[in-house]
Amino acid sequence: MQPIIYKRSFRLGEASFTLGERTLVMGILNVTPDSFSDGGRYNNVERALQHAREMIAEGADIIDIGGESTRPGHEPVSEQEELERVIPVVEALHRELPQVPLSVDTYKAKVAREALKAGAHIMNDVWGFKAEARMAEVAAEFGCPVILMHNRRDRNYGDLLADVAADLRECVEIAHKAGVKDENIILDPGIGFAKDYAENLRVMRALDELAALGFPLLLGTSRKRFIRTALDLPVDEVVFGTAATVALGVAQGCQIVRVHDVKEIKQTVQMCDAIVYTL
């Protein structure tokens, strides 16, 4: 079955990206000391810049900058600390690479606002506007693309897939009430968030159902625990497992993939695209 593909074009100052022609690769840039995969490796401006340059050279279409780890058991950071981590990197990347779309991975409205003012183009909220309602107001004010991820504080699912879809619809409703336009909304099924091993696998098998909700889908499976569990391998040895999840996601209609290993996943999506996007 041909997956559902949504067509969108975004012009973001000197940056731009288009959905519907091929799968886009979002490179992960964690400027944190404690991320599960690469904590502390890029938490100064020059190291972050160098890693961003490398990911772009390897084929990244978007760079996603995060200043607070979201790994299980992470320690939340203050708004001020997150600003101090994120804003200098956004400013430096925007100054050096104004043509590259930058995403800010935050659920804090002030961080999102300051990042957008500093040169970021996209808001990526792991709480789908449910942690801070002001996030939706910022998105509407700037008229920027937003990524709304599925997440919840409990796992009291009645029907897993129906509940995930309902939760995502609630995120969209929050966005609508603030004035965010449909054409700026991208959904993320939240693999690895508020889901156990079996639940992650079930959602992975039903990504096409979530793609049918009416919005483009971003998939973020890179190096996640459910892959490490399935393969019984450490975090730095699961690039092939990640590639398998990406291929399955593209086949079901995921149009952006958020990854650490850009070079390898770029090849994966290019092969998938040859099948999915070639008529």
C-alpha positions in Angstrom: 0.0 0.0 0.0 1.3 3.5 -0.9 1.8 5.5 2.3 0.0 8.8 2.9 2.4 11.7 2.0 1.6 15.3 2.9 3.1 18.1 0.8 4.2 21.2 2.6 6.8 23.9 1.8 8.3 26.2 4.5 10.3 29.3 3.8 12.1 30.4 7.0 14.1 33.5 6.3 17.1 32.2 4.3 16.2 28.6 5.3 13.6 26.4 3.7 12.4 22.8 3.6 9.8 20.9 1.7 7.8 17.8 2.7 6.4 15.4 0.2 9.4 15.0 -2.2 11.7 12.8 -0.1 12.3 11.9 3.5 14.0 14.6 5.5 16.7 13.8 8.0 16.8 15.8 11.2 20.2 15.6 12.9 20.2 15.6 16.7 22.5 18.2 18.5 22.3 17.7 22.2 24.0 20.6 24.1 23.6 18.8 27.4 25.9 17.0 29.9 23.6 14.0 30.4 21.8 12.9 27.3 21.6 9.1 27.1 23.6 8.8 23.9 26.0 11.7 23.6 25.8 13.7 26.8 28.6 16.1 27.3 30.2 15.7 23.8 28.8 18.9 22.3 28.0 21.1 25.2 30.1 24.1 24.2 29.6 26.3 21.2 32.6 25.3 19.1 32.1 21.6 19.5 28.4 22.0 18.8 29.1 23.9 15.7 31.6 21.3 14.5 29.2 18.5 15.0 26.4 20.4 13.2 28.8 21.0 10.2 29.6 17.3 10.1 25.9 16.3 10.2 25.1 18.8 7.4 28.0 17.4 5.3 26.6 13.9 5.9 23.2 14.9 4.6 21.1 16.4 7.5 18.3 18.6 6.3 17.5 20.1 9.7 19.4 20.5 12.9 17.5 19.9 16.2 19.1 21.6 19.2 18.2 20.5 22.7 19.4 21.8 26.0 17.7 19.4 28.4 18.0 15.6 28.3 14.7 13.7 28.1 16.2 10.3 28.8 14.4 8.3 31.5 15.4 9.5 35.0 16.8 12.8 33.7 17.2 15.8 36.0 15.1 18.7 34.8 17.1 21.9 34.3 16.0 25.5 35.0 14.7 27.8 32.3 17.8 30.0 32.7 20.3 27.1 32.4 18.5 25.8 29.3 18.7 29.3 27.8 22.4 29.5 28.6 23.0 26.2 26.8 20.8 26.7 23.8 20.8 30.3 22.7 24.6 30.7 22.1 24.5 27.6 19.8 21.4 28.8 17.9 22.9 32.2 17.4 26.2 30.8 16.2 24.6 28.2 13.8 22.2 30.8 12.4 25.1 33.2 11.9 27.3 30.7 10.2 24.6 28.6 8.4 21.6 30.8 7.8 20.3 28.5 5.0 20.0 25.5 7.4 16.6 25.1 9.2 17.1 24.9 13.0 14.7 23.3 15.4 14.7 23.9 19.1 13.8 20.9 21.3 12.1 22.4 24.3 8.8 22.4 26.2 9.5 25.8 27.9 7.8 28.8 26.3 10.6 31.3 27.1 13.3 29.1 25.7 11.3 28.6 22.5 10.6 32.3 22.2 14.3 33.3 22.7 15.5 30.6 20.4 13.2 31.7 17.6 14.3 35.3 18.1 18.0 34.1 18.0 17.4 32.3 14.6 15.7 29.0 15.2 12.8 28.2 12.8 10.9 25.2 14.3 9.5 24.3 17.7 9.9 20.7 18.8 7.9 20.0 22.0 8.2 16.6 23.6 5.0 17.4 25.6 3.0 18.5 22.6 2.1 21.8 24.1 0.7 20.1 27.2 3.5 21.0 29.6 3.2 24.8 29.0 0.1 26.1 27.2 2.1 29.3 26.4 4.1 27.2 23.9 1.2 27.2 21.6 0.9 31.0 21.9 4.5 31.4 20.9 4.1 29.1 17.9 1.1 31.1 16.8 2.9 34.4 17.3 5.9 33.4 15.2 3.9 31.4 12.6 6.5 28.7 12.7 6.4 24.9 12.1 5.7 22.9 15.2 6.4 19.3 16.1 3.9 17.9 18.6 5.1 14.7 20.2 2.9 12.1 22.0 3.7 11.9 25.7 1.8 11.5 28.9 2.6 11.2 32.7 1.0 7.8 33.0 0.7 4.6 31.0 -3.0 3.9 31.9 -4.0 3.1 28.4 -7.4 1.6 27.6 -6.7 1.0 23.9 -3.0 1.9 23.2 -3.4 3.1 19.6 -6.7 4.8 20.1 -5.4 6.6 23.1 -2.2 7.7 21.4 -4.3 9.1 18.5 -6.6 10.8 21.0 -3.7 12.3 22.9 -2.3 13.7 19.6 -5.6 15.2 18.7 -5.7 17.0 22.0 -2.3 18.5 21.2 -3.6 19.6 17.9 -6.6 21.2 19.6 -4.4 23.1 22.0 -2.5 24.4 18.9 -5.7 25.3 17.1 -7.1 27.3 20.1 -3.9 29.4 20.1 -4.2 30.1 16.4 -1.6 27.7 15.0 -2.4 26.7 11.4 -2.8 23.1 10.3 -0.1 23.6 7.6 2.4 24.3 10.4 1.7 21.1 12.4 3.8 18.0 12.4 3.1 15.1 14.7 5.5 12.7 16.4 4.3 9.3 17.9 6.7 9.6 20.8 8.5 6.3 20.5 10.2 5.7 23.8 8.0 8.1 25.8 5.3 6.8 28.2 5.5 3.4 26.5 7.1 0.1 27.5 9.0 -2.2 25.1 5.9 -4.0 23.8 3.9 -0.8 23.5 6.7 0.8 21.4 6.6 -2.2 19.0 2.9 -1.9 18.7 3.0 1.8 17.8 5.8 1.1 15.3 3.5 -1.5 13.6 0.7 1.1 13.3 2.5 4.3 12.2 0.4 4.4 9.1 -2.7 4.8 11.3 -1.2 7.8 12.9 0.0 9.2 9.6 -3.7 9.1 8.6 -4.6 11.7 11.3 -4.1 14.5 8.7 -0.6 15.7 9.5 3.0 14.9 8.4 4.7 12.5 10.8 8.2 12.7 12.3 9.8 9.5 13.7 12.4 9.6 16.4 13.7 6.1 17.2 17.4 6.8 17.1 19.3 4.6 19.6 16.2 4.2 21.7 16.0 1.6 24.5 13.5 -0.6 22.7 16.0 -1.1 19.9 18.8 -1.8 22.4 16.5 -4.3 24.2 15.5 -6.1 21.0 19.1 -6.5 19.9 20.7 -6.8 23.4 23.4 -4.2 22.4 24.8 -1.0 23.9 23.7 2.4 22.7 26.6 2.9 20.3 26.0 -0.4 18.5 22.4 0.0 17.3 22.8 2.0 14.1 21.5 -1.0 12.0 18.6 -1.5 14.4 17.8 2.2 14.1 18.0 2.0 10.3 15.4 -0.9 10.4 12.9 1.2 12.4 13.5 4.2 10.0 12.9 2.0 7.0 9.6 0.7 8.5 8.6 4.3 9.4 9.2 5.6 5.9 7.2 2.7 4.4 4.3 3.7 6.6 4.4 7.5 5.8 6.9 9.1 8.2 8.3 12.1 6.4 11.0 13.3 8.8 13.4 11.1 10.8 15.3 12.4 13.8 18.6 10.7 14.2 22.1 10.7 15.7 23.8 8.7 12.9 23.1 11.0 9.9 25.4 9.4 7.3 24.1 5.8 7.7 20.4 6.9 8.0 20.7 9.2 5.0 21.6 6.2 2.9 18.7 4.2 4.5 16.1 6.9 3.6 17.5 7.4 0.1 16.9 3.7 -0.6 13.5 3.8 1.0 12.6 7.0 -1.0 13.6 5.2 -4.3 10.8 2.8 -3.5 8.2 5.1 -1.9 8.6 8.3 -3.9 9.3 6.9 -7.3 6.1 6.5 -9.3 
